[in-house]
Amino acid sequence: MWSPDFSRGKPAGPGRLARFGRLVAALFVAGCIGLRAEVKVGDAFPALAAPALASLGTGDLPATAGQVVLVDFWASWCAPCKASFPALAQLQKDFAARGLVIAAVSVDEKPAAASAFVKKLAPNFPTLHDRTQALVKQVGVPTMPTSYLLGRDGRVRFIHQGFHGETTERELRRQIETLLAEKS
């Protein structure tokens, strides 16, 4: 079978066509399985801004510029998420006056499920709903819950996958203390 090779002006043989086909297939598969930009330690965290995020009635998100920020992704169906909320509430109580901002972002598809979860647990920190799943996709959240602890410069300094009770709470306290002690 003859096909033109426009880059060199010669016919492309079966071997070249096969290699080209494999390359196209590999690029297609890579695109389909998601070469998403996963936010990693050291990366700037995306803005926590409307219209993609809606408040779940626990107060507006305060300004985060120059603050230490803990962004927690959660879902109403997630048992470890439910267990994490009292620990996050205690962190809020202990560190908010020193510059910690906690933002809990629900990834629930149904706003009613997220609202019921928040109503039941009554957190003392802002809870938001990622209506279109835009932020969770942009960040590449691997599991529920996942928390991203940001330094005052807005860059991710620590990532916590899952919630492991007192172990996670101790790690977060130590890391928050470290970040709050740093100059902006």
Backbone as a chain_set.jsonl record, in Angstrom:
{"seq": "MWSPDFSRGKPAGPGRLARFGRLVAALFVAGCIGLRAEVKVGDAFPALAAPALASLGTGDLPATAGQVVLVDFWASWCAPCKASFPALAQLQKDFAARGLVIAAVSVDEKPAAASAFVKKLAPNFPTLHDRTQALVKQVGVPTMPTSYLLGRDGRVRFIHQGFHGETTERELRRQIETLLAEKS", "coords": {"N": [[0.843, -1.175, 0.0], [0.578, 2.166, -0.859], [1.296, 5.341, 0.51], [1.397, 8.842, 0.759], [4.215, 10.544, 2.131], [4.401, 13.405, 3.442], [6.316, 14.832, 4.76], [8.854, 14.176, 3.856], [8.737, 13.766, 1.199], [8.694, 11.194, 0.132], [7.369, 7.922, -0.52], [5.471, 6.367, 2.066], [6.301, 3.473, 3.696], [5.009, 0.204, 4.712], [6.032, -0.332, 7.31], [6.604, 2.205, 8.366], [4.058, 3.301, 8.361], [2.802, 1.619, 10.192], [4.221, 2.227, 12.549], [3.496, 4.923, 12.805], [0.74, 4.625, 13.144], [0.686, 3.237, 15.592], [1.726, 5.237, 17.252], [-0.245, 7.249, 17.051], [-2.406, 5.824, 18.157], [-1.414, 5.364, 20.756], [-1.231, 8.006, 21.743], [-3.931, 8.692, 21.662], [-5.062, 6.855, 23.509], [-3.691, 7.631, 25.824], [-4.747, 10.186, 26.161], [-7.408, 9.534, 26.625], [-7.352, 8.063, 29.025], [-6.669, 9.978, 30.72], [-4.54, 12.317, 31.081], [-4.33, 14.046, 33.316], [-3.728, 17.065, 35.057], [-2.377, 16.646, 37.905], [-2.373, 18.081, 41.06], [0.477, 18.689, 42.911], [2.839, 18.495, 45.688], [4.423, 21.549, 46.141], [3.307, 22.769, 43.944], [1.316, 25.537, 42.753], [-1.839, 26.159, 44.175], [-5.08, 25.876, 42.728], [-7.414, 28.64, 42.344], [-9.886, 29.242, 44.822], [-12.681, 29.886, 43.897], [-15.844, 31.382, 43.001], [-17.649, 30.893, 39.932], [-17.886, 28.155, 40.216], [-17.814, 27.072, 42.768], [-20.041, 26.795, 45.429], [-21.384, 28.18, 48.386], [-22.241, 26.245, 51.238], [-23.761, 27.234, 53.217], [-22.382, 27.661, 55.59], [-21.051, 29.95, 56.086], [-19.13, 32.487, 54.43], [-16.194, 32.039, 52.454], [-13.275, 33.223, 53.835], [-10.788, 35.742, 52.952], [-7.94, 34.35, 51.444], [-5.386, 34.999, 50.754], [-2.042, 35.202, 51.681], [-2.47, 33.635, 53.898], [-2.333, 30.581, 55.822], [-3.661, 27.755, 54.424], [-6.031, 25.166, 54.566], [-7.332, 22.912, 52.471], [-9.92, 20.792, 52.168], [-11.145, 18.008, 50.585], [-14.193, 16.361, 50.338], [-16.935, 13.99, 50.723], [-20.41, 13.261, 51.105], [-21.055, 10.559, 51.376], [-18.852, 9.363, 52.405], [-17.303, 7.701, 54.937], [-14.78, 8.131, 56.381], [-14.584, 10.861, 55.889], [-16.658, 11.945, 57.364], [-15.717, 11.301, 59.898], [-13.507, 12.961, 59.956], [-14.373, 15.607, 60.199], [-14.923, 16.585, 62.938], [-12.25, 16.755, 63.85], [-11.186, 18.641, 62.064], [-12.756, 20.801, 62.818], [-11.76, 21.261, 65.385], [-9.133, 22.001, 64.758], [-9.677, 24.365, 63.4], [-10.732, 25.894, 65.504], [-8.48, 26.048, 67.169], [-6.462, 27.276, 65.597], [-7.355, 29.322, 63.852], [-7.314, 32.047, 64.637], [-4.659, 32.592, 64.419], [-4.11, 32.596, 61.754], [-4.938, 30.459, 60.117], [-6.917, 29.151, 57.534], [-9.643, 27.182, 56.851], [-11.109, 25.345, 54.297], [-13.66, 23.391, 53.283], [-14.441, 21.261, 50.736], [-17.089, 19.954, 49.057], [-17.619, 17.163, 46.97], [-19.887, 16.012, 46.157], [-22.379, 14.902, 43.882], [-25.014, 15.584, 44.119], [-26.412, 18.409, 45.459], [-28.163, 18.433, 47.669], [-27.455, 16.217, 49.23], [-24.914, 16.954, 50.152], [-25.613, 19.268, 51.579], [-27.265, 18.193, 53.611], [-25.401, 16.638, 55.005], [-23.686, 18.647, 55.977], [-25.487, 20.103, 57.538], [-26.072, 18.251, 59.528], [-23.537, 17.837, 60.765], [-22.64, 20.401, 61.369], [-20.257, 22.212, 60.939], [-17.627, 24.502, 62.0], [-16.312, 25.929, 60.107], [-15.885, 27.191, 56.73], [-17.863, 25.568, 54.264], [-18.009, 24.286, 51.042], [-19.519, 23.664, 47.826], [-18.589, 21.845, 45.074], [-19.971, 22.316, 42.388], [-19.854, 21.598, 39.62], [-17.865, 19.779, 39.543], [-15.487, 20.79, 38.742], [-13.212, 21.858, 40.136], [-12.299, 19.624, 41.616], [-11.58, 17.939, 39.534], [-9.614, 19.495, 38.284], [-7.662, 19.609, 40.253], [-7.143, 16.928, 40.617], [-7.921, 15.055, 42.588], [-7.197, 12.255, 44.527], [-8.526, 10.476, 46.334], [-11.166, 10.118, 48.802], [-11.358, 11.272, 52.116], [-9.296, 13.963, 50.903], [-6.768, 16.137, 51.839], [-5.269, 19.291, 51.295], [-2.612, 21.136, 52.28], [-1.722, 24.404, 52.356], [0.931, 26.746, 52.013], [1.631, 30.166, 53.038], [2.161, 31.352, 50.631], [0.468, 30.238, 48.824], [1.133, 27.839, 47.714], [1.146, 24.261, 47.511], [2.039, 22.493, 50.308], [1.8, 20.22, 51.862], [0.174, 17.055, 51.523], [-2.59, 15.128, 52.383], [-3.863, 12.003, 52.118], [-6.847, 10.404, 52.638], [-8.231, 9.873, 55.953], [-6.887, 9.282, 59.015], [-7.579, 9.222, 61.715], [-6.32, 10.075, 64.907], [-3.639, 10.045, 64.152], [-3.501, 11.393, 61.658], [-4.53, 13.858, 62.52], [-2.544, 14.69, 64.36], [-0.317, 14.936, 62.627], [-1.26, 16.979, 60.924], [-1.512, 19.101, 62.787], [1.179, 19.504, 63.553], [2.29, 20.228, 61.067], [0.761, 22.502, 60.421], [1.509, 24.226, 62.516], [4.218, 24.567, 61.827], [3.967, 25.894, 59.324], [2.552, 28.201, 60.065], [4.461, 29.442, 61.599], [6.3, 30.312, 59.768], [7.559, 33.125, 57.985], [5.787, 35.364, 55.858]], "CA": [[0.0, 0.0, 0.0], [1.354, 3.379, -0.954], [0.732, 6.57, 1.08], [2.398, 9.899, 0.69], [4.854, 11.048, 3.335], [4.576, 14.801, 3.065], [7.461, 15.451, 5.42], [10.117, 13.897, 3.17], [8.507, 13.626, -0.224], [8.85, 9.808, -0.275], [6.257, 7.082, -0.092], [5.594, 5.757, 3.387], [6.162, 2.027, 3.619], [4.157, -0.405, 5.739], [6.652, -0.189, 8.632], [6.418, 3.586, 8.825], [2.63, 3.478, 8.642], [2.504, 0.893, 11.427], [4.75, 3.035, 13.662], [2.648, 6.105, 12.919], [-0.531, 4.16, 13.707], [0.894, 2.959, 17.018], [1.892, 6.521, 17.921], [-1.569, 7.871, 17.136], [-3.188, 5.044, 19.116], [-0.888, 5.626, 22.103], [-1.64, 9.35, 22.14], [-5.366, 8.647, 21.898], [-5.305, 6.144, 24.764], [-3.205, 8.479, 26.915], [-5.733, 11.245, 26.334], [-8.65, 8.967, 27.157], [-7.212, 7.658, 30.418], [-6.555, 11.169, 31.538], [-3.274, 12.924, 31.456], [-4.775, 15.218, 34.051], [-2.696, 17.766, 35.803], [-2.568, 16.4, 39.324], [-1.667, 19.054, 41.886], [1.463, 18.013, 43.755], [3.569, 19.338, 46.625], [5.221, 22.56, 45.448], [2.489, 23.435, 42.929], [0.349, 26.546, 43.175], [-3.176, 25.575, 44.242], [-6.047, 26.684, 41.972], [-8.233, 29.58, 43.118], [-11.152, 28.768, 45.398], [-13.536, 30.987, 43.491], [-17.112, 31.157, 42.315], [-18.98, 30.345, 40.137], [-17.891, 26.696, 40.352], [-17.994, 26.698, 44.167], [-21.165, 27.448, 46.096], [-21.386, 28.017, 49.834], [-23.259, 25.347, 51.779], [-24.43, 27.906, 54.322], [-21.577, 27.716, 56.816], [-20.274, 31.178, 56.037], [-18.331, 32.72, 53.239], [-14.761, 31.775, 52.548], [-12.521, 34.464, 54.035], [-9.639, 35.947, 52.066], [-6.911, 33.344, 51.703], [-4.061, 35.526, 50.401], [-1.139, 35.381, 52.814], [-2.878, 32.776, 55.007], [-2.124, 29.144, 55.704], [-4.988, 27.268, 54.023], [-6.247, 23.732, 54.491], [-8.454, 22.61, 51.582], [-10.29, 19.403, 52.392], [-12.152, 17.491, 49.67], [-14.985, 15.375, 51.049], [-18.216, 13.598, 50.145], [-21.368, 12.861, 52.141], [-21.081, 9.103, 51.48], [-17.515, 8.938, 52.835], [-17.208, 7.559, 56.395], [-13.634, 8.859, 56.928], [-14.86, 12.302, 55.806], [-17.486, 12.246, 58.541], [-14.827, 11.228, 61.062], [-12.517, 14.05, 59.922], [-14.937, 16.932, 60.467], [-14.632, 17.075, 64.291], [-10.826, 17.12, 63.939], [-11.032, 19.913, 61.348], [-13.383, 21.829, 63.663], [-10.825, 21.575, 66.469], [-8.033, 22.761, 64.153], [-10.215, 25.704, 63.152], [-10.824, 26.56, 66.811], [-7.147, 26.262, 67.737], [-5.505, 27.999, 64.759], [-7.919, 30.373, 62.987], [-6.875, 33.372, 65.082], [-3.244, 32.752, 64.048], [-3.969, 32.697, 60.305], [-5.341, 29.268, 59.366], [-8.227, 29.146, 56.896], [-10.05, 25.854, 56.402], [-12.188, 25.311, 53.314], [-14.029, 22.009, 53.004], [-15.086, 21.266, 49.426], [-17.844, 18.738, 48.762], [-17.624, 16.72, 45.582], [-21.159, 15.329, 45.922], [-23.096, 15.28, 42.668], [-26.3, 16.154, 44.522], [-26.239, 19.409, 46.511], [-28.958, 18.102, 48.845], [-26.676, 15.285, 50.057], [-23.87, 17.752, 50.804], [-26.276, 20.149, 52.548], [-27.699, 17.383, 54.754], [-24.172, 16.289, 55.731], [-23.23, 19.858, 56.679], [-26.486, 20.428, 58.561], [-25.922, 17.283, 60.622], [-22.252, 17.984, 61.471], [-22.527, 21.81, 61.772], [-18.854, 22.63, 61.104], [-17.333, 25.908, 62.299], [-15.462, 26.413, 59.016], [-16.664, 27.255, 55.484], [-18.027, 24.39, 53.429], [-18.355, 24.682, 49.682], [-19.917, 22.567, 46.959], [-18.002, 21.906, 43.73], [-21.168, 21.97, 41.603], [-19.563, 20.995, 38.319], [-16.692, 18.918, 39.723], [-14.375, 21.422, 38.031], [-12.021, 21.957, 40.979], [-11.803, 18.284, 41.937], [-10.905, 17.44, 38.328], [-8.403, 20.282, 38.059], [-6.675, 19.232, 41.271], [-6.822, 15.503, 40.483], [-8.057, 14.478, 43.927], [-7.087, 10.802, 44.378], [-9.399, 9.696, 47.213], [-11.925, 10.903, 49.776], [-11.051, 12.685, 51.9], [-7.911, 14.369, 50.665], [-6.527, 17.509, 52.289], [-4.101, 19.99, 50.766], [-2.202, 22.185, 53.204], [-1.011, 25.4, 51.557], [1.678, 27.781, 52.704], [1.136, 31.536, 52.837], [2.384, 31.722, 49.232], [-0.536, 29.571, 48.0], [1.66, 26.589, 47.159], [0.878, 23.05, 48.279], [3.193, 22.077, 51.105], [1.551, 18.865, 52.359], [-1.05, 16.419, 51.045], [-3.027, 13.996, 53.209], [-4.868, 11.157, 51.482], [-7.579, 9.675, 53.657], [-8.183, 10.397, 57.324], [-6.475, 8.156, 59.861], [-7.803, 9.567, 63.112], [-5.35, 10.88, 65.657], [-2.377, 10.13, 63.404], [-3.649, 12.496, 60.702], [-4.688, 15.109, 63.258], [-1.22, 15.065, 64.887], [0.497, 15.4, 61.495], [-1.775, 18.287, 60.508], [-1.144, 20.095, 63.823], [2.618, 19.775, 63.441], [2.524, 20.936, 59.811], [0.15, 23.83, 60.54], [2.413, 25.006, 63.388], [5.399, 24.903, 61.015], [3.608, 26.888, 58.301], [2.194, 29.458, 60.723], [5.687, 30.056, 62.118], [7.072, 30.877, 58.662], [7.239, 34.494, 57.574], [5.198, 35.353, 54.493]], "C": [[0.882, 1.23, 0.0], [0.591, 4.538, -0.326], [1.795, 7.634, 1.005], [2.948, 10.232, 2.064], [5.223, 12.488, 3.009], [5.795, 15.443, 3.709], [8.773, 15.223, 4.667], [9.949, 13.736, 1.665], [8.684, 12.213, -0.753], [7.61, 9.022, 0.131], [6.53, 6.497, 1.287], [5.351, 4.275, 3.256], [5.304, 1.491, 4.754], [4.738, -0.265, 7.148], [6.448, 1.205, 9.207], [4.956, 3.848, 9.158], [2.251, 2.789, 9.945], [2.992, 1.68, 12.643], [3.888, 4.265, 13.89], [1.303, 5.736, 13.555], [-0.423, 3.873, 15.194], [1.042, 4.247, 17.81], [0.543, 7.21, 18.099], [-2.426, 7.149, 18.17], [-2.729, 5.314, 20.548], [-1.302, 7.004, 22.601], [-3.131, 9.396, 22.448], [-5.684, 7.994, 23.238], [-4.848, 6.997, 25.941], [-4.192, 9.606, 27.192], [-7.005, 10.733, 26.971], [-8.514, 8.583, 28.625], [-6.859, 8.832, 31.314], [-5.141, 11.556, 31.897], [-3.614, 14.202, 32.21], [-3.618, 15.806, 34.835], [-2.996, 17.6, 37.286], [-1.735, 17.398, 40.118], [-0.781, 18.288, 42.869], [2.098, 19.011, 44.716], [4.481, 20.265, 45.822], [4.442, 23.323, 44.389], [1.641, 24.533, 43.558], [-1.027, 25.898, 43.153], [-4.14, 26.463, 43.467], [-6.887, 27.574, 42.897], [-9.511, 28.91, 43.607], [-12.193, 29.848, 45.128], [-14.846, 30.506, 42.894], [-16.838, 31.341, 40.832], [-19.001, 28.84, 40.367], [-18.171, 26.248, 41.78], [-19.125, 27.499, 44.795], [-21.076, 27.173, 47.591], [-22.51, 27.078, 50.244], [-23.868, 25.922, 53.057], [-23.656, 27.977, 55.616], [-20.677, 28.947, 56.834], [-19.454, 31.262, 54.772], [-16.871, 32.39, 53.503], [-14.042, 33.097, 52.765], [-11.382, 34.579, 53.025], [-8.55, 34.946, 52.445], [-5.502, 33.847, 51.402], [-3.237, 35.764, 51.664], [-1.485, 34.531, 54.028], [-2.389, 31.347, 54.765], [-3.521, 28.571, 55.461], [-4.985, 25.742, 53.982], [-7.503, 23.526, 53.636], [-8.72, 21.115, 51.692], [-11.393, 19.014, 51.417], [-12.863, 16.326, 50.347], [-16.26, 15.049, 50.277], [-19.114, 13.068, 51.262], [-21.388, 11.352, 52.379], [-19.801, 8.521, 52.08], [-17.418, 8.902, 54.361], [-15.977, 8.261, 56.982], [-13.822, 10.383, 56.869], [-15.658, 12.741, 57.024], [-16.627, 12.251, 59.805], [-13.853, 12.405, 61.109], [-13.082, 15.397, 60.349], [-14.745, 17.411, 61.901], [-13.163, 17.486, 64.472], [-10.571, 18.449, 63.236], [-11.633, 21.059, 62.164], [-12.451, 22.234, 64.802], [-9.622, 22.364, 65.937], [-8.469, 24.202, 63.887], [-10.233, 26.508, 64.451], [-9.437, 26.944, 67.337], [-6.267, 27.21, 66.921], [-6.059, 29.148, 63.922], [-7.411, 31.759, 63.366], [-5.416, 33.645, 64.694], [-3.035, 32.771, 62.538], [-4.274, 31.458, 59.512], [-6.742, 29.479, 58.802], [-8.501, 27.72, 56.442], [-11.204, 26.028, 55.43], [-12.448, 23.851, 52.989], [-14.889, 21.995, 51.742], [-15.759, 19.916, 49.164], [-17.788, 18.439, 47.276], [-18.905, 15.956, 45.253], [-21.802, 15.824, 44.637], [-24.415, 15.967, 43.002], [-26.095, 17.133, 45.676], [-27.013, 19.074, 47.79], [-28.203, 17.16, 49.781], [-25.585, 16.04, 50.818], [-24.475, 18.642, 51.882], [-26.719, 19.39, 53.79], [-26.509, 16.991, 55.63], [-23.711, 17.468, 56.584], [-24.199, 20.217, 57.801], [-26.319, 19.521, 59.779], [-24.651, 17.54, 61.444], [-21.982, 19.411, 61.949], [-21.077, 22.272, 61.984], [-18.719, 24.135, 61.345], [-16.39, 26.523, 61.265], [-16.29, 26.409, 57.733], [-16.682, 25.926, 54.733], [-18.571, 24.846, 52.084], [-18.759, 23.452, 48.89], [-19.346, 22.809, 45.569], [-19.068, 21.41, 42.75], [-20.879, 21.2, 40.326], [-18.384, 20.031, 38.367], [-15.452, 19.501, 39.042], [-13.097, 21.449, 38.867], [-11.443, 20.583, 41.285], [-11.08, 17.676, 40.739], [-9.599, 18.181, 38.079], [-7.291, 19.877, 39.019], [-6.237, 17.773, 41.102], [-6.87, 14.793, 41.812], [-8.109, 12.949, 43.83], [-8.085, 9.977, 45.185], [-10.15, 10.645, 48.135], [-11.6, 10.402, 51.164], [-9.589, 12.851, 51.514], [-7.8, 15.837, 51.064], [-5.228, 18.035, 51.705], [-3.809, 21.133, 51.726], [-1.285, 23.136, 52.443], [-0.273, 26.374, 52.446], [1.102, 29.15, 52.387], [1.301, 32.02, 51.398], [1.396, 31.036, 48.285], [-0.067, 28.273, 47.368], [1.377, 25.425, 48.103], [2.152, 22.642, 48.996], [3.05, 20.632, 51.602], [0.237, 18.359, 51.773], [-1.337, 15.225, 51.946], [-4.125, 13.251, 52.472], [-5.526, 10.303, 52.556], [-7.517, 10.402, 54.988], [-7.96, 9.212, 58.236], [-6.498, 8.549, 61.333], [-6.732, 10.455, 63.705], [-4.023, 11.035, 64.928], [-2.426, 11.301, 62.421], [-3.75, 13.823, 61.437], [-3.352, 15.593, 63.828], [-0.328, 15.617, 63.774], [0.051, 16.79, 61.044], [-1.383, 19.372, 61.507], [0.325, 20.491, 63.685], [2.898, 20.6, 62.186], [1.934, 22.345, 59.836], [1.03, 24.736, 61.4], [3.642, 25.468, 62.6], [5.08, 26.021, 60.027], [3.237, 28.222, 58.922], [3.424, 30.185, 61.243], [6.537, 30.715, 61.019], [6.618, 32.307, 58.36], [6.705, 34.456, 56.151], [6.09, 35.956, 53.455]], "O": [[1.832, 1.32, 0.779], [-0.601, 4.714, -0.578], [2.979, 7.343, 1.173], [2.215, 10.202, 3.052], [6.244, 12.748, 2.371], [6.259, 16.488, 3.251], [9.712, 16.003, 4.827], [10.934, 13.586, 0.942], [8.814, 12.028, -1.963], [6.884, 9.43, 1.037], [7.667, 6.174, 1.628], [4.305, 3.857, 2.759], [4.917, 2.238, 5.653], [3.975, -0.092, 8.098], [6.155, 1.362, 10.392], [4.652, 4.541, 10.129], [1.457, 3.324, 10.72], [2.282, 1.793, 13.642], [3.583, 4.613, 15.03], [0.796, 6.464, 14.409], [-1.317, 4.216, 15.968], [0.536, 4.343, 18.928], [0.231, 7.698, 19.185], [-3.1, 7.793, 18.974], [-3.553, 5.474, 21.448], [-1.684, 7.152, 23.761], [-3.549, 10.066, 23.392], [-6.484, 8.518, 24.013], [-5.546, 7.079, 26.952], [-4.439, 9.939, 28.351], [-7.619, 11.431, 27.777], [-9.458, 8.757, 29.395], [-6.763, 8.685, 32.532], [-4.622, 11.141, 32.934], [-3.237, 15.299, 31.798], [-2.67, 15.117, 35.214], [-3.795, 18.35, 37.847], [-0.536, 17.546, 39.879], [-1.229, 17.371, 43.557], [1.919, 20.221, 44.578], [5.214, 19.822, 44.937], [4.859, 24.405, 43.974], [1.293, 24.469, 44.737], [-1.352, 25.166, 42.217], [-4.034, 27.688, 43.538], [-7.041, 27.284, 44.083], [-10.13, 28.118, 42.897], [-12.543, 30.626, 46.016], [-14.952, 29.401, 42.363], [-15.811, 31.936, 40.506], [-20.057, 28.296, 40.688], [-18.708, 25.161, 41.99], [-19.16, 28.726, 44.703], [-20.735, 26.067, 48.008], [-23.598, 27.11, 49.669], [-24.421, 25.188, 53.876], [-24.225, 28.323, 56.651], [-19.658, 28.969, 57.524], [-19.13, 30.258, 54.137], [-16.392, 32.459, 54.635], [-14.186, 34.01, 51.952], [-11.059, 33.616, 52.329], [-8.278, 34.728, 53.626], [-4.524, 33.189, 51.758], [-3.68, 36.439, 52.593], [-0.865, 34.682, 55.081], [-2.074, 30.967, 53.637], [-4.455, 28.868, 56.206], [-4.072, 25.116, 53.444], [-8.601, 23.918, 54.031], [-7.872, 20.287, 51.36], [-12.463, 19.623, 51.419], [-12.22, 15.414, 50.867], [-16.618, 15.73, 49.317], [-18.633, 12.498, 52.241], [-21.709, 10.913, 53.483], [-19.691, 7.306, 52.24], [-17.447, 9.949, 55.009], [-16.109, 8.936, 58.003], [-13.28, 11.108, 57.704], [-15.372, 13.771, 57.636], [-16.794, 13.106, 60.674], [-13.42, 12.804, 62.19], [-12.331, 16.252, 60.819], [-14.421, 18.585, 62.081], [-12.873, 18.458, 65.17], [-9.828, 19.289, 63.743], [-11.08, 22.159, 62.195], [-12.362, 23.412, 65.145], [-9.148, 23.29, 66.594], [-7.709, 25.142, 64.124], [-9.801, 27.66, 64.486], [-9.25, 28.032, 67.881], [-5.409, 27.885, 67.49], [-5.276, 29.89, 63.33], [-7.108, 32.564, 62.485], [-4.992, 34.799, 64.648], [-1.907, 32.943, 62.077], [-3.913, 31.384, 58.337], [-7.642, 29.931, 59.509], [-7.693, 27.12, 55.734], [-12.155, 26.762, 55.699], [-11.569, 23.152, 52.483], [-15.936, 22.64, 51.688], [-15.098, 18.883, 49.063], [-17.893, 19.334, 46.437], [-19.003, 15.326, 44.2], [-21.774, 17.017, 44.336], [-24.878, 16.829, 42.256], [-25.654, 16.734, 46.754], [-26.556, 19.401, 48.885], [-28.302, 17.294, 51.001], [-25.365, 15.785, 52.002], [-23.921, 18.762, 52.974], [-26.565, 19.887, 54.906], [-26.604, 17.013, 56.858], [-23.387, 17.308, 57.76], [-23.775, 20.594, 58.893], [-26.415, 19.975, 60.919], [-24.682, 17.471, 62.672], [-21.169, 19.607, 62.852], [-20.713, 22.678, 63.088], [-19.575, 24.926, 60.95], [-15.744, 27.535, 61.537], [-17.293, 25.699, 57.652], [-15.659, 25.257, 54.589], [-19.473, 25.681, 52.007], [-18.387, 22.331, 49.237], [-19.59, 23.851, 44.961], [-19.068, 20.249, 42.341], [-21.59, 20.251, 39.995], [-17.956, 19.524, 37.33], [-14.481, 18.785, 38.794], [-12.022, 21.106, 38.373], [-10.229, 20.393, 41.221], [-10.08, 16.977, 40.906], [-8.594, 17.574, 37.709], [-6.122, 19.811, 38.639], [-5.097, 17.425, 41.408], [-5.972, 14.017, 42.141], [-8.964, 12.404, 43.133], [-8.455, 8.883, 44.761], [-9.815, 11.825, 48.238], [-11.569, 9.189, 51.372], [-8.759, 11.98, 51.773], [-8.625, 16.666, 50.679], [-4.225, 17.325, 51.631], [-4.658, 21.994, 51.957], [-0.226, 22.747, 51.953], [-0.773, 26.783, 53.494], [0.193, 29.277, 51.566], [0.656, 32.986, 50.989], [1.475, 31.228, 47.072], [-0.789, 27.672, 46.572], [1.369, 25.581, 49.324], [3.204, 22.468, 48.38], [4.039, 19.914, 51.746], [-0.695, 19.133, 51.553], [-0.453, 14.42, 52.237], [-5.197, 13.803, 52.227], [-4.856, 9.575, 53.287], [-6.837, 11.419, 55.126], [-8.736, 8.256, 58.238], [-5.574, 8.254, 62.091], [-6.299, 11.439, 63.106], [-3.354, 12.058, 65.075], [-1.496, 12.105, 62.363], [-3.131, 14.807, 61.032], [-3.062, 16.789, 63.78], [0.335, 16.639, 63.951], [0.879, 17.669, 60.809], [-0.963, 20.457, 61.103], [0.663, 21.675, 63.701], [3.661, 21.565, 62.238], [2.548, 23.281, 59.323], [1.266, 25.89, 61.043], [4.052, 26.625, 62.701], [5.837, 26.985, 59.909], [3.567, 29.272, 58.37], [3.431, 31.414, 61.32], [7.382, 31.564, 61.303], [5.437, 32.637, 58.473], [7.116, 33.625, 55.342], [5.723, 36.01, 52.281]]}, "num_chains": 1, "name": "protein.A"}
